[in-house]
Amino acid sequence: MKIFKFFLYLVVLFSCLLMITKHSAIAEPGFKDRAAILEVNQQFMDAIAAGDGEAVGELYTEDATLFAPGLDPFIGRDAIAEFFQGAINAGITRAVLVTYELSIFNVPKFGKSAYEVGNYQLLAGENGDILVDEGPYIVIWKKVFGHWMLHRDIFNSSPIE
């Protein structure tokens, strides 16, 4: 009887461990990729706060495209860096990115990719507390040599009330 109870205990214990592993964040497919993408978003926000448009541009692929409202597309890292440096020079001191949806997948002949849907805020002022612009965005991400980079970025301004 003791052997049976011990065996039953082991079965229950292993079942629980399998359930915990199956449902934990670490076991979630793409967890490391999601964390890496969110880290790049943090680097984006930090670069804006540092007033460094060039650092923002370095987060994009060489052939990236930025679609900003009412403007022609900005193609390439340098053009994107100039766009963000212009925003910083115009008084933007802080950016806030909030991700609502992030999906990672493989595309044949393109590699590992992701799309992100979220909301942004651009703020000005010494304390970064004056809302200048906000709205939704969509980013297509591309993994290049093991690093996640923004590849296509489009955002739309929403009316500020």
KABEL-V164796 format. One record per residue. RES is the residue in three letters. SS is DSSP state (H for helix, E for strand, L for the rest). NEAR is the number of other ideal C-beta (glycine too) atoms within 12 Angstrom. Layout:
res:RES ss:SS near:NEAR
res:RES ss:SS near:NEAR
//
This chain:
res:MET ss:L near:7
res:LYS ss:H near:8
res:ILE ss:H near:9
res:PHE ss:H near:10
res:LYS ss:H near:11
res:PHE ss:H near:12
res:PHE ss:H near:13
res:LEU ss:H near:14
res:TYR ss:H near:14
res:LEU ss:H near:14
res:VAL ss:H near:14
res:VAL ss:H near:14
res:LEU ss:H near:14
res:PHE ss:H near:14
res:SER ss:H near:14
res:CYS ss:H near:14
res:LEU ss:H near:15
res:LEU ss:H near:14
res:MET ss:H near:13
res:ILE ss:H near:14
res:THR ss:H near:14
res:LYS ss:H near:14
res:HIS ss:H near:12
res:SER ss:L near:12
res:ALA ss:L near:14
res:ILE ss:L near:14
res:ALA ss:L near:15
res:GLU ss:L near:16
res:PRO ss:L near:14
res:GLY ss:L near:24
res:PHE ss:H near:16
res:LYS ss:H near:19
res:ASP ss:H near:27
res:ARG ss:H near:24
res:ALA ss:H near:19
res:ALA ss:H near:24
res:ILE ss:H near:37
res:LEU ss:H near:26
res:GLU ss:H near:19
res:VAL ss:H near:36
res:ASN ss:H near:34
res:GLN ss:H near:19
res:GLN ss:H near:27
res:PHE ss:H near:40
res:MET ss:H near:30
res:ASP ss:H near:20
res:ALA ss:H near:31
res:ILE ss:H near:38
res:ALA ss:H near:26
res:ALA ss:L near:21
res:GLY ss:L near:23
res:ASP ss:L near:25
res:GLY ss:H near:32
res:GLU ss:H near:22
res:ALA ss:H near:24
res:VAL ss:H near:40
res:GLY ss:H near:33
res:GLU ss:L near:24
res:LEU ss:L near:40
res:TYR ss:E near:40
res:THR ss:E near:31
res:GLU ss:E near:21
res:ASP ss:E near:20
res:ALA ss:E near:32
res:THR ss:E near:26
res:LEU ss:E near:38
res:PHE ss:E near:25
res:ALA ss:L near:27
res:PRO ss:L near:21
res:GLY ss:L near:10
res:LEU ss:L near:20
res:ASP ss:L near:12
res:PRO ss:L near:19
res:PHE ss:E near:31
res:ILE ss:E near:24
res:GLY ss:L near:19
res:ARG ss:H near:29
res:ASP ss:H near:21
res:ALA ss:H near:28
res:ILE ss:H near:38
res:ALA ss:H near:28
res:GLU ss:H near:23
res:PHE ss:H near:34
res:PHE ss:H near:38
res:GLN ss:H near:24
res:GLY ss:H near:21
res:ALA ss:H near:32
res:ILE ss:H near:30
res:ASN ss:H near:16
res:ALA ss:L near:16
res:GLY ss:L near:19
res:ILE ss:E near:33
res:THR ss:E near:28
res:ARG ss:E near:30
res:ALA ss:E near:38
res:VAL ss:E near:28
res:LEU ss:E near:37
res:VAL ss:E near:20
res:THR ss:E near:29
res:TYR ss:E near:16
res:GLU ss:E near:18
res:LEU ss:E near:30
res:SER ss:E near:22
res:ILE ss:E near:28
res:PHE ss:E near:19
res:ASN ss:E near:16
res:VAL ss:E near:16
res:PRO ss:L near:8
res:LYS ss:L near:6
res:PHE ss:L near:17
res:GLY ss:E near:21
res:LYS ss:E near:26
res:SER ss:E near:29
res:ALA ss:E near:34
res:TYR ss:E near:25
res:GLU ss:E near:36
res:VAL ss:E near:24
res:GLY ss:E near:28
res:ASN ss:E near:24
res:TYR ss:E near:37
res:GLN ss:E near:29
res:LEU ss:E near:35
res:LEU ss:E near:27
res:ALA ss:E near:23
res:GLY ss:L near:14
res:GLU ss:L near:11
res:ASN ss:L near:10
res:GLY ss:L near:23
res:ASP ss:L near:13
res:ILE ss:E near:18
res:LEU ss:E near:23
res:VAL ss:E near:25
res:ASP ss:E near:29
res:GLU ss:E near:25
res:GLY ss:E near:25
res:PRO ss:E near:23
res:TYR ss:E near:36
res:ILE ss:E near:27
res:VAL ss:E near:39
res:ILE ss:E near:32
res:TRP ss:E near:40
res:LYS ss:E near:35
res:LYS ss:E near:27
res:VAL ss:E near:23
res:PHE ss:L near:11
res:GLY ss:L near:12
res:HIS ss:E near:22
res:TRP ss:E near:35
res:MET ss:E near:35
res:LEU ss:E near:42
res:HIS ss:E near:37
res:ARG ss:E near:28
res:ASP ss:E near:40
res:ILE ss:E near:27
res:PHE ss:E near:33
res:ASN ss:L near:21
res:SER ss:L near:21
res:SER ss:L near:17
res:PRO ss:L near:10
res:ILE ss:L near:13
res:GLU ss:L near:5
//
